Amino acid sequence: MRGFVVLALCLSIGLHWAALQSAAWVGMAVAYSVEKGVVEGLSDTFDGDHPCPLCKVVKQGQDAETKPQDGQATPSKIKEMKLTLAFVSVPKFVFSPSTPKNWIMTSSELRTRREEPVTPPPERLEHI
């Protein structure tokens, strides 16, 4: 189930086109580098003047997705409706320091109790 959700998300954001384009670039870089050398091969790969057949398919697919269908908004309207994400700072709450508690740590500081216990001890009430 989780795999289907990830796949749907990847397809909805166009990750499949990025994967295909990356594969096309790798293939072009290898092929052009073998023919013309590494520097010129990489230059021809990314200059946009020497597209491979897979690059053309990716371009056509991306154009087809952005072309408005019947009743759909134009691509310029779609760009306006995209959600803009921004980072906002989280407010920090500052509290005044509390007054320290003076706890008694040793028994020598305790006061002794001077009263004697009640004798005889009180009886329990059991009839309630």
N, C-alpha and C positions, 0 to 999 in steps of 0.2 A: 504494500500500500504506500509506504513512504517513498519507494522508488518511482511510483507513478506520479506522486506529487512533485518530486524533484524534476522528473522528465517534463511534466506540464509547465513547471516554472521556467525551465531552460528554453522550451519552445516558445513560451509567451514573451520572453525578453529577447528572443532572436539569437540565442547562444549557438544554435545549429549553424547559422550563417557564419559566425565567427570561427567555429571549428572547421567548417569547410574552407574558409578563406585562409586560415592558418595552414591547413594541409596543402592548399594550392601554393602558398608562399614557400613552404619547405620544399615541395617538389620543384618549383621554379628555381629556387636558389641552388639546389643540387644540379639540376640540368644545365642552367646557364653558367654555373661555376665550372663544370666539366668542359663546356664548349669554349668559354671566354676568359676563364680565370676567376678567382674569388672576388676581387674588388669589382670588376666589371659585371660579373654575374649577379652580385648583390645589388649593384646599382640598377641593372635592368629589371631585377625582381620587384623593386619597390618604387620605380619611377612612374608607373602607371601607363607607359607607352607600349609595353610588351606583355599584355595579358595572356594568360594561358586559357584553354577551353574551360577549365573549372572556374577560373576567375570570372569569365563571361557568364557562366551559369549562376554563380553567386550574385552577380550584379543584376541579372534578369530577375532572380527570385526576390531580391530585396526591393527592386523597383515594383514588382507585382504586389508585394505586401503593402507598399506605401501608396499605391494608386487607389484612389477612392472607388468603392463599389457603388452600386445604386443605393441612394439614400444615406450614404456615409458622409462624414465631414471630410473636407479636404485636408491633405497632410499639414498645411500651415495651421489649421484649426486644431489638429491633433497635438501639434507641438505646443500650442498655447494652453491646452488642457492638461498637460503632464504635471504631475505632482512635483513640487520643488521641495527637497528636503534640506533642512538647515540644522546646524548644531546650535543649541541654545545652552547658555550656562545655567547650571543648577544653583539655586540660591543656597547660601550657607547660613545656617541658623547659629547665632552666637548666644550662649546662655551665660549669665553671670555665675561666677564660681560660688558654690554653696559654702556655707560656713562649716568649718571642720568640726566634727564631733569629738568630744573628749571622752573616750571610753576608758573605763577603769581596767587596767591590764593585770594587776596583781591582787591577790586576796588580802595582803597586808594593809591595803588602803580602805578596805571595807569596814563599815561600822559594825560593831557587835550589837546583837540584840539583847536587851537587858530584861525583858519581861519573861516570866515563867509561863510554861504552857498551862492551860486550864486543866485542873484535876478535879474530879474524874473527867475524862473526855466526854464531849456531848454525845447524847444518844441519837441513833438514827431514827428518823420518822418513817415508819413503814406502812402506815395506814392511809397514806395519801395516794 
